[in-house]
Amino acid sequence: MSDDDNPEVPEITSVVEALLNLVGQVAELQLDDDSRETIYDMCDIVATHHGIPRFDAVMEPQEDGTVITRYYGSADEAARSKPQLKLVVDNPETDDDDTTIH
């Protein structure tokens, strides 16, 4: 049975994501950088195995007391590497543009 045939796979992926987030919080509690990086390395291995992109959250305090959280990471890179599809209306039948599906 493949993972595609198993209806529990998305649920398991969600659980793994939640566990990785918890482990990431534990990593931040470490007193030395080597321990922190070792934990993050283990998280990266598990995330890669399950196809889960890594996000790094940066919290930016604002002058008005609010906090803006920005996310960076492999999901940004994955989004850029996805094929870009364009809707073409009244397309002259030329094949000059390789990124356009005709």
C-alpha positions in Angstrom: 0.0 0.0 0.0 1.5 3.4 -1.0 1.1 6.6 1.0 -1.3 7.8 -1.6 -3.7 4.9 -0.7 -3.6 5.7 3.0 -6.1 8.4 4.1 -4.2 8.9 7.3 -1.1 10.4 5.6 -2.2 14.1 5.7 -3.1 13.7 9.4 0.3 12.1 10.1 2.0 14.9 8.2 0.1 17.5 10.3 1.2 15.7 13.5 4.9 15.6 12.3 4.7 19.3 11.6 3.3 20.0 15.1 6.0 17.9 16.7 8.8 19.6 14.6 7.4 23.0 15.9 7.6 21.7 19.5 11.1 20.4 19.0 12.1 23.8 17.4 10.9 25.5 20.6 13.0 23.1 22.7 16.0 23.9 20.4 15.6 27.6 21.3 15.9 26.7 25.0 19.4 25.2 24.6 22.2 27.1 26.3 24.8 26.6 23.6 24.7 27.0 19.8 26.0 23.5 19.1 23.1 21.8 20.9 20.6 24.1 19.2 22.0 23.4 15.8 22.1 19.6 16.4 18.4 19.7 17.2 17.6 21.8 14.2 19.6 19.4 12.0 17.6 16.5 13.3 14.4 18.5 12.5 15.6 19.2 9.0 16.2 15.5 8.4 12.7 14.5 9.6 11.1 17.4 7.7 12.9 16.5 4.4 11.9 12.8 4.8 8.2 13.8 5.1 8.4 16.6 2.5 7.7 19.4 5.0 9.2 22.8 4.1 11.1 24.7 6.7 10.0 28.1 7.8 12.1 30.5 10.0 9.9 33.0 11.8 11.3 36.4 12.6 9.3 38.4 15.1 9.7 42.2 14.6 8.4 44.4 17.5 6.8 47.6 16.3 6.8 51.0 18.1 3.0 50.7 18.8 3.6 47.5 20.8 2.4 45.1 18.1 4.6 42.4 16.7 4.9 41.5 13.0 6.0 37.9 12.3 7.6 37.2 8.9 8.3 33.8 7.7 11.3 32.8 5.6 12.7 29.5 4.4 12.5 26.6 2.0 8.8 27.1 1.3 9.7 30.5 -0.3 12.3 28.7 -2.5 9.8 25.9 -3.3 7.2 28.5 -4.4 9.7 30.1 -6.7 10.7 26.7 -8.2 7.1 25.7 -9.0 6.0 26.0 -12.6 4.5 29.4 -13.4 1.3 29.0 -15.4 -0.2 31.9 -17.3 -3.8 32.2 -18.6 -3.6 33.2 -22.2 -6.7 34.8 -23.8 -6.9 35.2 -27.6 -3.6 33.5 -28.0 -2.1 33.7 -31.5 -1.0 30.2 -32.3 2.7 30.7 -31.9 5.0 28.6 -29.8 7.4 31.4 -29.0 6.9 31.3 -25.3 8.0 28.1 -23.6 6.3 29.0 -20.3 2.9 29.2 -21.8 0.7 26.1 -22.0 -1.2 26.1 -25.3 
